Amino acid sequence: MKMKSCLVTILVALAASAPPILAAVIYTETWDATDAGWASGSGDLSVSYAGGFGDPGGSLLGSFSAQEFPDPQTGSFYADSGASGVSFTGDYWSDLGNFYGWTFQFLAADVLPSSLYMRFSDGANTYQANLLSQLGGVGSWSTLTTPALTYGLGGWVGPGGLSGLSNALANVQWVEVRLDRNQEAGQSYYLDNFEHNQDEDPPEPGGGVIPEPGTGILLLAVLAGRQLVRRRRVTS
């Protein structure tokens, strides 16, 4: 009886300490009236509000100026705690349910970029996913979706593997869509309808996928119970 009572106490304590899985807080930045605090995050991309040119409504415009000679340049559409009412920063595990990544519309007006990444950071470590292959042709909107929360080829890359990725999502300081110019001609890119992407039926943990919040706590409870049973058998 003492062993059962002890096991129940451990399970209850561990379950109580698990973070709740809340209903999703959906937000889509449409840029229908202003730039919503988004700006140029790095490099030579000039970012501004483009009223009346969106999918639909307004959007963000990012431009590289023409060059006399080709020279590599990198830029980004960038949002920190001062953008979109802090909707894209904070603890994604506690603030969002079934968070699965981001979705947005992107248009290359003149030429496709030579690279295109979705990136986010906890202020110390940065993680990125390659989205270039999802772009369609020049002059039309493409819907881009970041990969599942997996690590490595075809997924996210950054320090610390899955553990580092999971920890960073608990303290997102900024997000950005980052690109590199292509050729020396002036070029323009548009970003619209940036939103949290969710999966109503997320995959089971395993295979390199980050488990939902609380899964690790429940697993610890099971392991603790097994350990108690083993000790009981040894001392019997």
C-alpha positions as protocol buffer text, in pm:
chain_id: "A"
residue {
  index: 1
  type: MET
  ca { x: 0 y: 0 z: 0 }
}
residue {
  index: 2
  type: LYS
  ca { x: 285 y: 241 z: 83 }
}
residue {
  index: 3
  type: MET
  ca { x: 444 y: 176 z: -256 }
}
residue {
  index: 4
  type: LYS
  ca { x: 115 y: 245 z: -439 }
}
residue {
  index: 5
  type: SER
  ca { x: 57 y: 559 z: -236 }
}
residue {
  index: 6
  type: CYS
  ca { x: 405 y: 683 z: -314 }
}
residue {
  index: 7
  type: LEU
  ca { x: 360 y: 613 z: -685 }
}
residue {
  index: 8
  type: VAL
  ca { x: 29 y: 799 z: -697 }
}
residue {
  index: 9
  type: THR
  ca { x: 186 y: 1096 z: -520 }
}
residue {
  index: 10
  type: ILE
  ca { x: 469 y: 1111 z: -776 }
}
residue {
  index: 11
  type: LEU
  ca { x: 232 y: 1083 z: -1073 }
}
residue {
  index: 12
  type: VAL
  ca { x: 4 y: 1357 z: -940 }
}
residue {
  index: 13
  type: ALA
  ca { x: 297 y: 1589 z: -866 }
}
residue {
  index: 14
  type: LEU
  ca { x: 452 y: 1537 z: -1208 }
}
residue {
  index: 15
  type: ALA
  ca { x: 123 y: 1581 z: -1391 }
}
residue {
  index: 16
  type: ALA
  ca { x: 52 y: 1899 z: -1196 }
}
residue {
  index: 17
  type: SER
  ca { x: 391 y: 2042 z: -1293 }
}
residue {
  index: 18
  type: ALA
  ca { x: 336 y: 1978 z: -1665 }
}
residue {
  index: 19
  type: PRO
  ca { x: 257 y: 2296 z: -1861 }
}
residue {
  index: 20
  type: PRO
  ca { x: -102 y: 2305 z: -1987 }
}
residue {
  index: 21
  type: ILE
  ca { x: -170 y: 2261 z: -2356 }
}
residue {
  index: 22
  type: LEU
  ca { x: -379 y: 2568 z: -2430 }
}
residue {
  index: 23
  type: ALA
  ca { x: -613 y: 2650 z: -2714 }
}
residue {
  index: 24
  type: ALA
  ca { x: -431 y: 2819 z: -3000 }
}
residue {
  index: 25
  type: VAL
  ca { x: -392 y: 3195 z: -3012 }
}
residue {
  index: 26
  type: ILE
  ca { x: -413 y: 3248 z: -3387 }
}
residue {
  index: 27
  type: TYR
  ca { x: -275 y: 3567 z: -3536 }
}
residue {
  index: 28
  type: THR
  ca { x: -222 y: 3663 z: -3898 }
}
residue {
  index: 29
  type: GLU
  ca { x: -31 y: 3978 z: -3991 }
}
residue {
  index: 30
  type: THR
  ca { x: -196 y: 4109 z: -4309 }
}
residue {
  index: 31
  type: TRP
  ca { x: -32 y: 4454 z: -4332 }
}
residue {
  index: 32
  type: ASP
  ca { x: -357 y: 4607 z: -4452 }
}
residue {
  index: 33
  type: ALA
  ca { x: -285 y: 4950 z: -4302 }
}
residue {
  index: 34
  type: THR
  ca { x: 76 y: 4981 z: -4178 }
}
residue {
  index: 35
  type: ASP
  ca { x: 405 y: 4794 z: -4159 }
}
residue {
  index: 36
  type: ALA
  ca { x: 298 y: 4681 z: -3807 }
}
residue {
  index: 37
  type: GLY
  ca { x: 648 y: 4745 z: -3676 }
}
residue {
  index: 38
  type: TRP
  ca { x: 823 y: 4503 z: -3914 }
}
residue {
  index: 39
  type: ALA
  ca { x: 1151 y: 4633 z: -4055 }
}
residue {
  index: 40
  type: SER
  ca { x: 1470 y: 4545 z: -4236 }
}
residue {
  index: 41
  type: GLY
  ca { x: 1654 y: 4300 z: -4015 }
}
residue {
  index: 42
  type: SER
  ca { x: 1992 y: 4270 z: -4181 }
}
residue {
  index: 43
  type: GLY
  ca { x: 2190 y: 4357 z: -4488 }
}
residue {
  index: 44
  type: ASP
  ca { x: 2088 y: 4577 z: -4777 }
}
residue {
  index: 45
  type: LEU
  ca { x: 1719 y: 4497 z: -4819 }
}
residue {
  index: 46
  type: SER
  ca { x: 1503 y: 4808 z: -4787 }
}
residue {
  index: 47
  type: VAL
  ca { x: 1169 y: 4717 z: -4622 }
}
residue {
  index: 48
  type: SER
  ca { x: 856 y: 4935 z: -4639 }
}
residue {
  index: 49
  type: TYR
  ca { x: 476 y: 4916 z: -4633 }
}
residue {
  index: 50
  type: ALA
  ca { x: 312 y: 4852 z: -4971 }
}
residue {
  index: 51
  type: GLY
  ca { x: -48 y: 4966 z: -4946 }
}
residue {
  index: 52
  type: GLY
  ca { x: -286 y: 4820 z: -5204 }
}
residue {
  index: 53
  type: PHE
  ca { x: -44 y: 4550 z: -5319 }
}
residue {
  index: 54
  type: GLY
  ca { x: -114 y: 4238 z: -5122 }
}
residue {
  index: 55
  type: ASP
  ca { x: -294 y: 3908 z: -5127 }
}
residue {
  index: 56
  type: PRO
  ca { x: -528 y: 4095 z: -5081 }
}
residue {
  index: 57
  type: GLY
  ca { x: -491 y: 4442 z: -4922 }
}
residue {
  index: 58
  type: GLY
  ca { x: -145 y: 4565 z: -4832 }
}
residue {
  index: 59
  type: SER
  ca { x: 186 y: 4385 z: -4782 }
}
residue {
  index: 60
  type: LEU
  ca { x: 551 y: 4442 z: -4702 }
}
residue {
  index: 61
  type: LEU
  ca { x: 788 y: 4537 z: -4981 }
}
residue {
  index: 62
  type: GLY
  ca { x: 1156 y: 4445 z: -4968 }
}
residue {
  index: 63
  type: SER
  ca { x: 1387 y: 4588 z: -5234 }
}
residue {
  index: 64
  type: PHE
  ca { x: 1748 y: 4549 z: -5341 }
}
residue {
  index: 65
  type: SER
  ca { x: 1877 y: 4844 z: -5543 }
}
residue {
  index: 66
  type: ALA
  ca { x: 2050 y: 4792 z: -5876 }
}
residue {
  index: 67
  type: GLN
  ca { x: 2423 y: 4725 z: -5875 }
}
residue {
  index: 68
  type: GLU
  ca { x: 2686 y: 4821 z: -6129 }
}
residue {
  index: 69
  type: PHE
  ca { x: 2866 y: 4494 z: -6063 }
}
residue {
  index: 70
  type: PRO
  ca { x: 2722 y: 4180 z: -5899 }
}
residue {
  index: 71
  type: ASP
  ca { x: 2794 y: 4173 z: -5526 }
}
residue {
  index: 72
  type: PRO
  ca { x: 2635 y: 3931 z: -5273 }
}
residue {
  index: 73
  type: GLN
  ca { x: 2377 y: 4094 z: -5049 }
}
residue {
  index: 74
  type: THR
  ca { x: 2153 y: 3956 z: -4773 }
}
residue {
  index: 75
  type: GLY
  ca { x: 1842 y: 4109 z: -4619 }
}
residue {
  index: 76
  type: SER
  ca { x: 1532 y: 4016 z: -4424 }
}
residue {
  index: 77
  type: PHE
  ca { x: 1178 y: 4102 z: -4322 }
}
residue {
  index: 78
  type: TYR
  ca { x: 1220 y: 4117 z: -3944 }
}
residue {
  index: 79
  type: ALA
  ca { x: 986 y: 4121 z: -3642 }
}
residue {
  index: 80
  type: ASP
  ca { x: 1077 y: 4143 z: -3273 }
}
residue {
  index: 81
  type: SER
  ca { x: 873 y: 4235 z: -2963 }
}
residue {
  index: 82
  type: GLY
  ca { x: 800 y: 4574 z: -3114 }
}
residue {
  index: 83
  type: ALA
  ca { x: 617 y: 4428 z: -3415 }
}
residue {
  index: 84
  type: SER
  ca { x: 261 y: 4297 z: -3459 }
}
residue {
  index: 85
  type: GLY
  ca { x: 177 y: 4355 z: -3094 }
}
residue {
  index: 86
  type: VAL
  ca { x: 433 y: 4094 z: -2975 }
}
residue {
  index: 87
  type: SER
  ca { x: 230 y: 3824 z: -3154 }
}
residue {
  index: 88
  type: PHE
  ca { x: 542 y: 3654 z: -3291 }
}
residue {
  index: 89
  type: THR
  ca { x: 762 y: 3659 z: -2980 }
}
residue {
  index: 90
  type: GLY
  ca { x: 739 y: 3487 z: -2643 }
}
residue {
  index: 91
  type: ASP
  ca { x: 683 y: 3130 z: -2524 }
}
residue {
  index: 92
  type: TYR
  ca { x: 529 y: 2938 z: -2812 }
}
residue {
  index: 93
  type: TRP
  ca { x: 473 y: 2629 z: -2600 }
}
residue {
  index: 94
  type: SER
  ca { x: 253 y: 2805 z: -2345 }
}
residue {
  index: 95
  type: ASP
  ca { x: 98 y: 3065 z: -2577 }
}
residue {
  index: 96
  type: LEU
  ca { x: 6 y: 2843 z: -2872 }
}
residue {
  index: 97
  type: GLY
  ca { x: -159 y: 2503 z: -2897 }
}
residue {
  index: 98
  type: ASN
  ca { x: -32 y: 2254 z: -3156 }
}
residue {
  index: 99
  type: PHE
  ca { x: 221 y: 2505 z: -3292 }
}
residue {
  index: 100
  type: TYR
  ca { x: 371 y: 2361 z: -3607 }
}
residue {
  index: 101
  type: GLY
  ca { x: 557 y: 2646 z: -3774 }
}
residue {
  index: 102
  type: TRP
  ca { x: 470 y: 2947 z: -3987 }
}
residue {
  index: 103
  type: THR
  ca { x: 288 y: 3007 z: -4315 }
}
residue {
  index: 104
  type: PHE
  ca { x: 306 y: 3317 z: -4534 }
}
residue {
  index: 105
  type: GLN
  ca { x: 263 y: 3447 z: -4889 }
}
residue {
  index: 106
  type: PHE
  ca { x: 567 y: 3557 z: -5087 }
}
residue {
  index: 107
  type: LEU
  ca { x: 604 y: 3717 z: -5428 }
}
residue {
  index: 108
  type: ALA
  ca { x: 922 y: 3774 z: -5630 }
}
residue {
  index: 109
  type: ALA
  ca { x: 846 y: 4063 z: -5865 }
}
residue {
  index: 110
  type: ASP
  ca { x: 1160 y: 4061 z: -6080 }
}
residue {
  index: 111
  type: VAL
  ca { x: 1375 y: 3756 z: -6020 }
}
residue {
  index: 112
  type: LEU
  ca { x: 1373 y: 3466 z: -5775 }
}
residue {
  index: 113
  type: PRO
  ca { x: 1608 y: 3517 z: -5478 }
}
residue {
  index: 114
  type: SER
  ca { x: 1917 y: 3300 z: -5466 }
}
residue {
  index: 115
  type: SER
  ca { x: 1819 y: 3182 z: -5116 }
}
residue {
  index: 116
  type: LEU
  ca { x: 1515 y: 3207 z: -4890 }
}
residue {
  index: 117
  type: TYR
  ca { x: 1499 y: 3105 z: -4522 }
}
residue {
  index: 118
  type: MET
  ca { x: 1259 y: 3130 z: -4232 }
}
residue {
  index: 119
  type: ARG
  ca { x: 1457 y: 3205 z: -3916 }
}
residue {
  index: 120
  type: PHE
  ca { x: 1390 y: 3264 z: -3548 }
}
residue {
  index: 121
  type: SER
  ca { x: 1602 y: 3318 z: -3237 }
}
residue {
  index: 122
  type: ASP
  ca { x: 1585 y: 3311 z: -2858 }
}
residue {
  index: 123
  type: GLY
  ca { x: 1841 y: 3590 z: -2849 }
}
residue {
  index: 124
  type: ALA
  ca { x: 2136 y: 3353 z: -2817 }
}
residue {
  index: 125
  type: ASN
  ca { x: 2075 y: 3080 z: -3075 }
}
residue {
  index: 126
  type: THR
  ca { x: 1927 y: 3105 z: -3423 }
}
residue {
  index: 127
  type: TYR
  ca { x: 1740 y: 2832 z: -3616 }
}
residue {
  index: 128
  type: GLN
  ca { x: 1649 y: 2832 z: -3983 }
}
residue {
  index: 129
  type: ALA
  ca { x: 1464 y: 2631 z: -4248 }
}
residue {
  index: 130
  type: ASN
  ca { x: 1522 y: 2649 z: -4623 }
}
residue {
  index: 131
  type: LEU
  ca { x: 1205 y: 2746 z: -4815 }
}
residue {
  index: 132
  type: LEU
  ca { x: 1347 y: 2832 z: -5157 }
}
residue {
  index: 133
  type: SER
  ca { x: 1216 y: 2516 z: -5323 }
}
residue {
  index: 134
  type: GLN
  ca { x: 858 y: 2619 z: -5242 }
}
residue {
  index: 135
  type: LEU
  ca { x: 870 y: 2934 z: -5453 }
}
residue {
  index: 136
  type: GLY
  ca { x: 680 y: 2938 z: -5780 }
}
residue {
  index: 137
  type: GLY
  ca { x: 759 y: 3162 z: -6074 }
}
residue {
  index: 138
  type: VAL
  ca { x: 825 y: 3533 z: -6087 }
}
residue {
  index: 139
  type: GLY
  ca { x: 525 y: 3764 z: -6061 }
}
residue {
  index: 140
  type: SER
  ca { x: 283 y: 3537 z: -5871 }
}
residue {
  index: 141
  type: TRP
  ca { x: 213 y: 3479 z: -5503 }
}
residue {
  index: 142
  type: SER
  ca { x: 338 y: 3155 z: -5349 }
}
residue {
  index: 143
  type: THR
  ca { x: 219 y: 3012 z: -5017 }
}
residue {
  index: 144
  type: LEU
  ca { x: 521 y: 2899 z: -4814 }
}
residue {
  index: 145
  type: THR
  ca { x: 502 y: 2678 z: -4506 }
}
residue {
  index: 146
  type: THR
  ca { x: 789 y: 2595 z: -4276 }
}
residue {
  index: 147
  type: PRO
  ca { x: 867 y: 2225 z: -4223 }
}
residue {
  index: 148
  type: ALA
  ca { x: 748 y: 2024 z: -3926 }
}
residue {
  index: 149
  type: LEU
  ca { x: 942 y: 2070 z: -3604 }
}
residue {
  index: 150
  type: THR
  ca { x: 1206 y: 1820 z: -3706 }
}
residue {
  index: 151
  type: TYR
  ca { x: 1580 y: 1868 z: -3708 }
}
residue {
  index: 152
  type: GLY
  ca { x: 1833 y: 1822 z: -3986 }
}
residue {
  index: 153
  type: LEU
  ca { x: 1796 y: 1765 z: -4359 }
}
residue {
  index: 154
  type: GLY
  ca { x: 1457 y: 1893 z: -4477 }
}
residue {
  index: 155
  type: GLY
  ca { x: 1383 y: 2042 z: -4134 }
}
residue {
  index: 156
  type: TRP
  ca { x: 1534 y: 2302 z: -3904 }
}
residue {
  index: 157
  type: VAL
  ca { x: 1903 y: 2352 z: -3835 }
}
residue {
  index: 158
  type: GLY
  ca { x: 2078 y: 2532 z: -3552 }
}
residue {
  index: 159
  type: PRO
  ca { x: 2266 y: 2469 z: -3226 }
}
residue {
  index: 160
  type: GLY
  ca { x: 2174 y: 2189 z: -2988 }
}
residue {
  index: 161
  type: GLY
  ca { x: 1958 y: 1970 z: -3211 }
}
residue {
  index: 162
  type: LEU
  ca { x: 1595 y: 1908 z: -3114 }
}
residue {
  index: 163
  type: SER
  ca { x: 1655 y: 2010 z: -2755 }
}
residue {
  index: 164
  type: GLY
  ca { x: 1799 y: 2345 z: -2857 }
}
residue {
  index: 165
  type: LEU
  ca { x: 1514 y: 2403 z: -3103 }
}
residue {
  index: 166
  type: SER
  ca { x: 1253 y: 2324 z: -2838 }
}
residue {
  index: 167
  type: ASN
  ca { x: 1417 y: 2551 z: -2580 }
}
residue {
  index: 168
  type: ALA
  ca { x: 1440 y: 2838 z: -2828 }
}
residue {
  index: 169
  type: LEU
  ca { x: 1067 y: 2814 z: -2905 }
}
residue {
  index: 170
  type: ALA
  ca { x: 1000 y: 2873 z: -2537 }
}
residue {
  index: 171
  type: ASN
  ca { x: 1163 y: 3216 z: -2562 }
}
residue {
  index: 172
  type: VAL
  ca { x: 1134 y: 3351 z: -2918 }
}
residue {
  index: 173
  type: GLN
  ca { x: 1291 y: 3698 z: -2940 }
}
residue {
  index: 174
  type: TRP
  ca { x: 1257 y: 3757 z: -3313 }
}
residue {
  index: 175
  type: VAL
  ca { x: 1146 y: 3598 z: -3638 }
}
residue {
  index: 176
  type: GLU
  ca { x: 1247 y: 3685 z: -3993 }
}
residue {
  index: 177
  type: VAL
  ca { x: 1216 y: 3586 z: -4357 }
}
residue {
  index: 178
  type: ARG
  ca { x: 1570 y: 3611 z: -4489 }
}
residue {
  index: 179
  type: LEU
  ca { x: 1684 y: 3614 z: -4852 }
}
residue {
  index: 180
  type: ASP
  ca { x: 1986 y: 3673 z: -5073 }
}
residue {
  index: 181
  type: ARG
  ca { x: 1975 y: 3882 z: -5390 }
}
residue {
  index: 182
  type: ASN
  ca { x: 2011 y: 3727 z: -5734 }
}
residue {
  index: 183
  type: GLN
  ca { x: 2204 y: 3911 z: -6008 }
}
residue {
  index: 184
  type: GLU
  ca { x: 2285 y: 4281 z: -6018 }
}
residue {
  index: 185
  type: ALA
  ca { x: 1951 y: 4424 z: -6139 }
}
residue {
  index: 186
  type: GLY
  ca { x: 1718 y: 4598 z: -5895 }
}
residue {
  index: 187
  type: GLN
  ca { x: 1468 y: 4353 z: -5747 }
}
residue {
  index: 188
  type: SER
  ca { x: 1157 y: 4362 z: -5533 }
}
residue {
  index: 189
  type: TYR
  ca { x: 997 y: 4103 z: -5305 }
}
residue {
  index: 190
  type: TYR
  ca { x: 663 y: 4109 z: -5122 }
}
residue {
  index: 191
  type: LEU
  ca { x: 557 y: 3940 z: -4798 }
}
residue {
  index: 192
  type: ASP
  ca { x: 195 y: 3899 z: -4685 }
}
residue {
  index: 193
  type: ASN
  ca { x: -35 y: 3705 z: -4449 }
}
residue {
  index: 194
  type: PHE
  ca { x: 232 y: 3591 z: -4205 }
}
residue {
  index: 195
  type: GLU
  ca { x: 72 y: 3359 z: -3951 }
}
residue {
  index: 196
  type: HIS
  ca { x: 125 y: 3086 z: -3697 }
}
residue {
  index: 197
  type: ASN
  ca { x: 75 y: 2751 z: -3864 }
}
residue {
  index: 198
  type: GLN
  ca { x: -94 y: 2474 z: -3667 }
}
residue {
  index: 199
  type: ASP
  ca { x: -159 y: 2106 z: -3711 }
}
residue {
  index: 200
  type: GLU
  ca { x: -495 y: 1995 z: -3573 }
}
residue {
  index: 201
  type: ASP
  ca { x: -362 y: 1640 z: -3559 }
}
residue {
  index: 202
  type: PRO
  ca { x: 12 y: 1669 z: -3488 }
}
residue {
  index: 203
  type: PRO
  ca { x: 233 y: 1363 z: -3541 }
}
residue {
  index: 204
  type: GLU
  ca { x: 313 y: 1127 z: -3258 }
}
residue {
  index: 205
  type: PRO
  ca { x: 641 y: 1208 z: -3078 }
}
residue {
  index: 206
  type: GLY
  ca { x: 938 y: 1019 z: -3215 }
}
residue {
  index: 207
  type: GLY
  ca { x: 1138 y: 1009 z: -3533 }
}
residue {
  index: 208
  type: GLY
  ca { x: 1308 y: 1336 z: -3448 }
}
residue {
  index: 209
  type: VAL
  ca { x: 983 y: 1532 z: -3393 }
}
residue {
  index: 210
  type: ILE
  ca { x: 961 y: 1758 z: -3088 }
}
residue {
  index: 211
  type: PRO
  ca { x: 694 y: 1618 z: -2851 }
}
residue {
  index: 212
  type: GLU
  ca { x: 399 y: 1831 z: -2747 }
}
residue {
  index: 213
  type: PRO
  ca { x: 439 y: 2018 z: -2417 }
}
residue {
  index: 214
  type: GLY
  ca { x: 387 y: 1787 z: -2120 }
}
residue {
  index: 215
  type: THR
  ca { x: 478 y: 1468 z: -2305 }
}
residue {
  index: 216
  type: GLY
  ca { x: 820 y: 1454 z: -2143 }
}
residue {
  index: 217
  type: ILE
  ca { x: 669 y: 1497 z: -1797 }
}
residue {
  index: 218
  type: LEU
  ca { x: 429 y: 1209 z: -1848 }
}
residue {
  index: 219
  type: LEU
  ca { x: 712 y: 991 z: -1973 }
}
residue {
  index: 220
  type: LEU
  ca { x: 911 y: 1075 z: -1660 }
}
residue {
  index: 221
  type: ALA
  ca { x: 612 y: 971 z: -1449 }
}
residue {
  index: 222
  type: VAL
  ca { x: 597 y: 633 z: -1620 }
}
residue {
  index: 223
  type: LEU
  ca { x: 970 y: 580 z: -1576 }
}
residue {
  index: 224
  type: ALA
  ca { x: 949 y: 677 z: -1209 }
}
residue {
  index: 225
  type: GLY
  ca { x: 671 y: 426 z: -1157 }
}
residue {
  index: 226
  type: ARG
  ca { x: 872 y: 150 z: -1321 }
}
residue {
  index: 227
  type: GLN
  ca { x: 1172 y: 230 z: -1103 }
}
residue {
  index: 228
  type: LEU
  ca { x: 963 y: 204 z: -788 }
}
residue {
  index: 229
  type: VAL
  ca { x: 829 y: -133 z: -896 }
}
residue {
  index: 230
  type: ARG
  ca { x: 1181 y: -259 z: -965 }
}
residue {
  index: 231
  type: ARG
  ca { x: 1304 y: -145 z: -625 }
}
residue {
  index: 232
  type: ARG
  ca { x: 1006 y: -311 z: -457 }
}
residue {
  index: 233
  type: ARG
  ca { x: 1087 y: -641 z: -629 }
}
residue {
  index: 234
  type: VAL
  ca { x: 1455 y: -621 z: -528 }
}
residue {
  index: 235
  type: THR
  ca { x: 1376 y: -557 z: -162 }
}
residue {
  index: 236
  type: SER
  ca { x: 1095 y: -819 z: -142 }
}
